[in-house]
Amino acid sequence: MIQALLLVPSDLKEDFFMDRSDMIHVMYDKKGPKVADNFIKRGFDACYCPTKEDALAKAISLIPKDHVVSWGGSVSINEIGLRPYILEHYTCIDRDTAKTPQERQDLMRHALLCDTFIMGTNAAVQDGQLFNIDGNGNRVAALIFGPKQVLVIVGMNKVEPTLEAAITRARTVAAPINIQRFGLKTPCSFTGMCDDCNTSDTVCNQLVHTRHCSPPNRIKVILVGENLGF
Ligand code: SF4
């Protein structure tokens, strides 16, 4: 009814009334498919999903029902609802079910041989590359080798113009935010800023740049036209 009262040129009505009309989403919808094409050129399977709901449906469609699934620590996989869905519908290897530190380690090692591993990324490059920082290394280990396939959920807020910008993002934004939940004694825990530390508590142990996917299509990148994670 409100739409009928507004004087909008007919050739602009579709754009004017679409849900994703704010400038960030307009930009994401233009950029996302091009970034997906760039991942495909580097051997990844990749697609762009405008919404969290689209991304969830796409991710589910890529995981066969008989797959054993595990995951790395990620806010993004929760924000699109994927981890809760997986817990309900698949056989899972869930380290959070461990009753002892040793059992947790065993589950993390076991997860390296699951069928589908799901994760977010600390940063991506618009030319189709991933950059990740890991403390234990289990998440990047699974990304590199082991699981039959890896699904990477990437909010468009993580896409940077260059590899250098992606590294800067991972080191100065993602890592200092991520560490706040652990209560560790690192410079960034106290200041919120990376000091390139070598403390025993550092979570910046493994810095992994994934520039090409081999075997082809093993890593499936789902770009999401929303701000996900940090
Ligand atoms: S290198 Fe040290 S200070 Fe920098 S983000 Fe990592 S843990 Fe924090």
Boltz pocket constraint, residues with backbone or C-beta under 6 A from the ligand:
constraints:
  - pocket:
      binder: B
      contacts: [[A, 171], [A, 175], [A, 176], [A, 179], [A, 186], [A, 187], [A, 188], [A, 189], [A, 193], [A, 194], [A, 195], [A, 196], [A, 197], [A, 198], [A, 199], [A, 201], [A, 202], [A, 203], [A, 204]]
      max_distance: 6.0
